[in-house]
Amino acid sequence: IGGSNEVEDANKLMTMVNPNRVINLVNKITYRQSASLLSFCDYYIGNDTGTMHAAAALNLPVLNINCFPADMNMTVMSFPRRYYPYGVPAVILSPKQAYPECKESTKPFRITLGCSSNEPHCINTIDPGVAFRAFQILKQRAAENNCTPLYCC
């Protein structure tokens, strides 16, 4: 699921997966329909905060993959701390390190988002194997109903 700005990425992803196991609904359904579709899911894995909070409202465990690098100073106003999914088991996965240009950036968004790029940048350094392990941790936390967010990289 996703909006018009994610069509190219979704099409690329579809070339890497078995099309009989994945339904591409990017830019094909409304946000309300996307939220409704979440009610058929067991987990939410993604970086979109709007959809993440809709999933949390449906009591879905959340694996939030975000762009805020773990080696940057995270304040209470930083995205992962301020907008984590409330009241559900959650693992917040961040890149280990910021690219030098992000770490040294003086852009105002750096303090809240971490990555100073307007395109996927620091988030691209998250290894898929690490994301898979984070999902395994999320499943365990969901089984325990542990709703304290876990930040990891």
Disulfide bonds with the S-S distance in Angstrom:
none
